[in-house]
Amino acid sequence: MSTTLTMDKQSIMAKSREEIAQKLPEGKWSEKQKVALTCRILFAQGHDSGLAGQITACDKHSGEYFTQPFGYGFDEITTDNLLKVNKDLEVIEGDGMPNPANRFHSWIYKARPDVGCIIHTHPPHVSALSMLERPLKISHMDTCMLYDDVAFLAKWPGVPVGNEEGEIISSILGNKRAALLCHHGLVVAGRTIEEACMLAIQCERAAKLQLLAEAAGEIKEINPALAKEAHDWILQDKRSKAGFAYYARRTQKEYDFTV
């Protein structure tokens, strides 16, 4: 009789991947609802900074994307007040105006057809690292989803409302999923809304862990091959969706709202 106790690690991981793809739970929300939920989740995770920050989800066929109206905090966003805008930030659906800083999102979507969601926030620990002009260090299993996947913009180009800033930020991001922007904050480019939300949560957690560790001593490097293995393991699509569903349930329970 065969047993998994005699299987090698790679075979066990392959078997587990199949089970994860088939059995992990995920939410049944529309894209618009997931954008609103992402705003609420990130508010609960400390990513709010007044009116700063944008979350967008792009329709890859039309190039139009959902975003929150300028003048509202993340904790106020519902499907009823979301906007749909085009690449020039002209409103197609909804009332109000988008944040003018959404312009650099258009540049990222133009450069990265694989990206379905962009998150830009100013969370405290990422912002603290940005003030120190210090790149994000990945040295813990939980944060390995970010390993070799976070770019670093070392020079602040100023308020990101012009095309110049769009070129700079999209260029520094390259093919990575996130970037730490000095004297500014965080930008995440995910394949899906769920993936982007999970990456944003983990970027802030990684920055917090880094500041805690550096206050106590020198951060030690982790094995690159094992870190890459963990990166790919954690970033499985169904795992991102299950993680998003968890945070959505948790946030809705804590704040008692509907999207």
Buried (B, 14 or more C-beta within 10 A) or exposed (E): EEEEEEEEEEEEEEEEBEEBEEEBEBBEBEBBBBBBBBBBBBBBBBBBBEEBBBBBBBEEEEEBBBBBBBEBBBBBBBBEBBBBBEBEBEBEEBEEBBBEBBBBBBBBBEBBEEBBBBBBBBBBBBBBBBEEBBBBBBBBEEBBBBBEBBBBBEEBBEEBBBEEBBBBBBEBBEEBBBBBBBBBBBBBBBBBBBBBBBBBBBBBBBBBBBBEBBEEEEBEEBEEEEBBBBBEBBBBBBBBBBBBBBBBEEBBEEEEBEB
